Amino acid sequence: MGKESPTRRKFKVRQKQKRREKVKKLKEKLKKAQSEQERQRIIDKILKIAPHYYELSKDFLGSAAKKSK
């Protein structure tokens, strides 16, 4: 387990920043989404980019189901 090169670290940091920006944009779209189908498509995109957002998807799906009733 050697040290990571500075170049590799910069790459990982930029990658993480970009992922956060994408997820942030998709969350905004999710708030504005009208149909359930559109919401599901956006949630699928978020999970593809950042699989650790699984809990978020359950929260949004639960709140969307409550709103529609």
Secondary structure, 3 states (H helix, E strand, C coil): CCCCCHHHHHHHHHHHHHHHHHHHHHHHHHHHCCCHHHHHHHHHHHHHHCHHHHHHHHHHHHHHHHHHC
